[in-house]
Each structure stands twice: as structure tokens, then as C-alpha cells.
Amino acid sequence: MNPPAIRVASYAMVGSHILLSVQLHNVTSPDKVARKYMGTCGYDVEKKVWEMVHEMNLPFLGQAVPLGDQLFLVRSKERDGAYAVYYMHVGQSTSGTSELSIIEVLLVVPKARPVLGELLFPLGRGRFSSVHFRSVDAEPESKLGKPSAAHGTYSIVKENFDDAIIMKQQWQVYKVAERSCPLAHPFPVVAAFAMGDE
């Protein structure tokens, strides 16, 4: 038997629940009909049980980075991976089962500067860090210059229930000094970490 190809599309740790949405490829039922599987399942680490918590997949890609106060920074599916903020909470439905409540919160970025970075790390207290990689472009007309890694630190303040504002941005760019050893395009991430002061 060939098991279906399953990939975790998005995930988050919300309260005591680990939430997962998966993508299944080439899945057919016993009657040979292709079916599309949707929904978000959650593992309650306290009760040690799996259950469906929402009928739809999570509306973002990859990991949801916790910002505190049940807010999460994510890459939006609807906006081609642009960053968004969601309020997420797992509560009890009237039938006694766990149920996910998820609401998008408007992300306000001063001076229309988007949040950049392939990797995100929570720093606590409404702060997060990002790492954005720039490699030497294979195209001859490229003007990127030296490969580099840009590290950004952001602070988010939730003014009210309707929006979250990025109040502070700090950037540091680290360039690879040796031009004769350019990094591959695109070069893979071997390791990354973030440090923040308390």
C-alpha cells in the first residue's frame, strides 16, 4: 500500500492545544473517489486527546509565532504570505467539545514598511525577531552585491481589540565579506537564533 502524502501546512500552540492543519495529496476513498480533507485538529496536552477544533484549515502558512495575549503573527494564505496578526483561543462549545475561535486583527505598520524575514522567533512581551536572507543573484544584471543576513527586531502594541501596531523596528545587516565564496542562490538556512534583552 502507498500511504497518502501528508504535509503539515500550518501549526500553532494555543493554550493547552497543539493545533495542526494538514495537506493531503493523492488521497482517494475506498470507492476510488478523490476527496479533499479540511479542518483543524488539536491535541490537548492536558487531557492527552486529539479532536477536531475547527471545520476549516488554519488561514495561514507554517508556524504561528506567539506575541502574547492570545495574539499570533502569521503568514497569511489570502495575501500570498504577507504577515498578519490573529487572535486565537480554544474554548468549550455548548456540546462540551473544544472549539477554536480565530479572528484577524489589523496589523498597522508605520511608514508602510512591511515585515521581512523567512524565519520568525518570539521574544516575549509583544516582541519578535525576524531573519531575512539575501544571496548573490544568479542573474548577471543583479545589483544585490554581497550575500547578507538581515536581523530585525519588532515590538507590537495592541491598542484595542481591532488592531495591533508595530511601534518599533530595529535592523542589523550582516554581510559575507569574502566575494570569492558567494553563497548558493537561494542558500539554505543551516541554523538561526535570536537573542533579546529583558
Residue pairs with C-beta under 8 A, 6 or more apart in sequence:
4 24
4 25
4 26
4 27
5 24
5 25
5 26
6 22
6 23
6 24
6 25
7 22
7 23
7 25
8 20
8 21
8 22
8 23
9 21
9 22
9 23
9 57
9 58
9 61
9 62
10 20
10 21
10 57
10 58
10 60
10 61
10 62
10 63
10 64
10 74
11 18
11 19
11 20
11 21
11 58
11 62
11 63
11 64
12 18
12 19
12 58
12 63
12 64
12 66
12 72
12 88
13 19
13 64
13 66
14 42
14 64
14 70
14 72
14 88
14 89
14 90
14 100
15 89
15 90
16 44
16 45
16 46
16 47
16 90
17 42
17 43
17 44
17 45
17 53
17 90
17 98
18 42
18 43
18 45
19 40
19 41
19 42
19 53
19 58
19 88
19 90
19 100
20 40
20 41
20 42
20 43
21 39
21 40
21 41
21 57
21 58
22 37
24 37
26 34
27 34
27 35
27 37
28 34
28 35
29 35
38 55
38 56
38 57
39 52
39 54
39 55
39 56
39 57
40 52
40 53
40 54
40 56
40 57
40 58
40 100
41 50
41 51
41 52
41 53
42 50
42 51
42 52
42 53
42 90
42 98
42 100
43 49
43 50
44 50
44 51
44 98
51 97
51 98
53 90
53 98
53 99
53 100
54 99
54 100
54 102
58 64
58 102
59 74
59 76
59 77
59 78
59 86
59 102
59 104
60 74
60 75
60 76
60 77
60 84
60 86
61 74
61 75
61 76
61 77
61 81
62 74
62 75
63 74
63 120
64 72
64 73
64 74
64 86
64 88
65 72
65 73
65 74
65 120
65 121
65 122
65 128
66 72
66 122
67 73
67 85
67 122
67 126
67 127
67 128
67 156
67 164
68 124
68 125
68 126
69 126
69 158
70 87
70 88
70 89
71 85
71 86
71 87
71 105
71 126
71 156
71 158
71 164
72 85
72 86
72 87
72 88
73 83
73 84
73 85
73 115
73 120
73 128
73 156
74 83
74 84
74 85
74 86
75 81
75 82
75 83
75 84
76 82
76 83
76 84
82 114
83 107
83 114
83 115
84 104
84 107
85 104
85 105
85 106
85 107
85 156
85 164
86 102
86 103
86 104
86 105
87 101
87 102
87 103
87 104
87 105
87 161
88 100
88 101
88 102
89 100
89 101
90 98
90 99
90 100
90 101
91 98
91 99
91 101
92 98
92 99
93 99
105 158
105 161
105 162
105 163
105 164
106 162
106 163
106 164
107 163
107 164
107 166
108 163
108 164
108 165
108 166
109 115
109 166
110 165
110 166
110 167
110 169
113 169
115 130
115 152
115 154
115 166
116 130
116 132
116 150
116 152
117 130
117 131
117 132
117 150
117 152
118 131
118 132
118 133
118 189
119 130
119 131
119 189
119 192
120 128
120 129
120 130
121 128
121 129
121 130
121 131
121 192
121 193
121 194
122 128
123 129
123 153
123 194
123 196
124 196
126 155
126 156
126 157
126 158
127 153
127 154
127 155
127 156
127 196
128 153
128 154
128 156
129 151
129 152
129 153
129 154
129 194
129 196
130 151
130 152
130 154
131 149
131 150
131 151
131 152
131 189
131 192
131 194
132 149
132 150
132 151
132 152
133 147
133 148
133 149
133 150
133 186
133 187
133 189
134 144
134 147
134 148
134 149
134 150
135 144
135 147
135 182
135 183
135 184
135 185
135 186
135 187
136 142
136 144
136 145
136 146
136 147
136 182
136 183
136 185
137 144
137 185
138 185
146 175
146 176
146 177
146 179
147 175
147 176
147 182
147 183
147 187
148 173
148 174
148 175
148 176
149 173
149 174
150 171
150 172
150 173
150 174
151 171
151 172
151 173
151 174
151 194
152 169
152 170
152 171
152 172
153 168
153 169
153 170
153 194
153 196
154 166
154 168
154 169
155 166
155 167
155 168
156 164
156 165
156 166
156 167
157 164
157 165
157 167
158 164
158 165
159 165
176 182
176 183
